[in-house]
């Protein structure tokens, strides 16, 4: 299943907010999976200097990745497909 990076704004000193967002992301992914759309939350990466945070989801398409991010209250700026190391296309 493809992976997607969801880019969000996260202020430099908002480490505690990142953890809360991760909990909401995991919960939203689990809820969507129970509802019949298989979505997984893989983790996040905060770039404090740029005040952005990337949340990684596995989902059938970018549309579902955007939907799970919205349901988690992440306020996505953009959603792009990402290819993790070791899974390069041939």
Secondary structure by P-SEA (a helix, b strand, c coil): cbbbbbbbbbcccaaaaaaaaaaaaaaaaaaaaaacbbbbbccccccccccbbbbbbbcccaaaaaaaaaaacccccbbbbbbccccccc
